[in-house]
Amino acid sequence: MRAKRAPVSPPTTPGTAPRAPQQKLHLPLVAPALAPMEREPIGCLTCALCCSYIAVAIDGPDSVKAATEILWHLYHDYVSVYRDSDDEWMVQFETRCRHLQEDNKCAIYETRPHICRTYSEVSCEVNADDEGMNFYSPDAFLAYLESRSRRIFAGVKKGFMPSSEHLAARKLGVRRQPPRFQERFSALRSSGSASGSASGSGK
């Protein structure tokens, strides 16, 4: 039986301490990127969210003036501001179309306006891959603005920012209110994600 050889130590220079044996380096394992979850499209007759508001394009907060205009929008009840994944900004006014029926069908479908005919349920805010960002109160927008541009935020803070009690979301009293855009939008987005997850698990 052959005897095992003792490990050979590296040569040393007189007057120096022997070098410690080199250790193997282990690279950290990188988890594979998860594939985006498939969303189950929400049909128009289930949703009709687009018939409950009007959206108008506005400038993004790339200047102090534009940022204060967004604040001005958010000082009004039933008004929100939306930013999509392309950094396009819109102000949204919650107001139900008078022709939207209880079954979510349009009472003037055959003669509906051009903007209704070209609106796509594939790329709408409910079925889009990117949820975008909604702002429903001034303080939520200001928190985002501070992270986006400290310079513009400082300009707003210097001369256009009221005290904190005027910036929080406002309670609109105890009388019964119709479903809010924020609540319906969140519920519909969650419904699509849940349906997509369920359908994906059965494959």
N, C-alpha and C positions, 0 to 999 in steps of 0.2 A: 504494500500500500504506500503510494507516494505521499510524503509529508507535505503539508500545506506551507507555502512560502509566506513569510511575514511581510507585511506591507513595507515598501521601501520609502523612507522619508526623503523629501527633497533636499538637495545639497544646500549647505549653509555657508555663509562667509564667516571667518573667524571674528569673534567679538559681537556677533549679532544673534538674536534669539531665533530659534527655528520657526519657519512659517507654519501657520495652521493649515491643515488640509483644506482645499477648496471645497465648497459646498455647491451642490447643484441648485440652480435657480429654477423655480417653478412659475411659469406665467399664469396669471389669473385666468380662470375660465370665463368666457364671455357668453352670456345666455343668448340664444338665437332670438332675433327680432320676431315678435308675435305678429301674425298676419292681422290686418284690421278686421274687426268684427263686421260681418255682413248685417246690414240693416234691412228689416222687412218694410217695404214701402207702405205708407199710410195712404189709403185711398181718399179722394176728394170728398166723397159723401160721408166718410167717417170723420173728417177733419173740418173743412170749411174755415180754417183759421184765417186764410188770406182775405176772407170776406168780412172780417171783424175789425179791420184797421185800414188806415191809409198811410203809405210810406212815401216820403219825399227825400230825395238825395240832398245831402248837406256836405259842407267842407269838414274834413277831419281836423283834429285839434293840433294843427301845425303852426299855430300862432296864438298869442294871448287872446286876440280878438275872437278867433274861431272857437277857442276853448270856452270863452265866456258866453258865446252864443249857444253852445251845447248846454251849459249850465242854465241858461235862460229857458231852453226847451224843457229841461228837467224840473224847473220850478213850477210847471203846470201839471195839474192832475190828469191822469189817463194819457200821459204822453211819455214815451220811452225813446231811447236812442239805441240803434243797432249798428254794430261794426262787423263786416264779414271777413272772410279769410284773405281777401285781396285788399284789405284796409279801405274798403268803400264804406261810407257812413250814411245813415239814413235816420230821419226822425219819424217816429211812428205815432199816429193819433188813433187811439182806440175808439172806433165808432163803427157799429154794425151796419152793413149795407141793408137798406130798406127792402131789397128784393130777395134777401136770403130767407128761405122758408124753414119751417121747423124740422123738415127732413133733410136739411142741408142742400136742397136743390134750389136752382135759380129760377125765379118766377119769370124772368125775361131772357132765358137762355138763348133763344133764337136771335134776339136782337141785342145781346150783351155788348158792351164796349170793346174796342180793339184791345185795350190793356188786359182785359179778362181772357180774351182768346189766345193771346201770346204767352200768358203766364204758364210756366211749366211745373207740373207736380213732381217731376223728377229732381229738379234743382231748387225747389222751394225750401224755405228755412226748416221745415219739418223733416223732409226726406234727404236733404243735403248731407254729404259725408261730414262736413265741418259744421259744427253747431254755431260758430260765430260767438259774439259777445253782445249781451243785452244790458243796458244800463237803465235802471228804474228809479234811481235817486241820485241827487247831486254828490253825496259823499262816496258812493260807489264809483262814479266817474272820476272824481278827484283822486281816489286811491290809484286808479289805473293811470291817470295822467302823470302822477308823481313818478311812477315806474317807467313811463314812456319818455318823458322829457322833464328833467329837473329844472331846466331853464324856463320853460313855459309854465310849469307848475309854480315856480317862484314868482313869476310875473303875475299870475292869477292871485296867488296868496297875498301879494303886496297891496293890491288895490281893489280886488274884486271878490274876496272871500268873506262871507258873513260868518257869524258865530256858528258853532256846531249844531245848536238846536234848530237852525234854519236849513241844515244840509241833510238831515236824516230823512228816511222815507216817511211820508205823512200818512197817518191813519185818517180814513175818510168817513168816520162816524159809524154809527151802529145800524143804520138802515141797510136793508138787503141790497147787495150790489150784484150786477150780472157777472158771469165768470170773467176774470181778468185775463188779459193776454199772457201775462207771465205764468199764471197757473196752468192755463191750457197748453201753452207752448212746452213747458216742462213735462207735463203729463203725456203729450203726444210724442215727444222725443223719447221719453222712457218707454213708451209703448212700442215704438219701433225697434229700440235696442233689445227689449225683452223678447219680442217676436223673432228678431234675427238670431238671438242666442238660442232660442228654443228650436228653430228650424235647423240651425247649424249643428246642434247636438244630435240630431236624428240622422245625419248623413253617415 
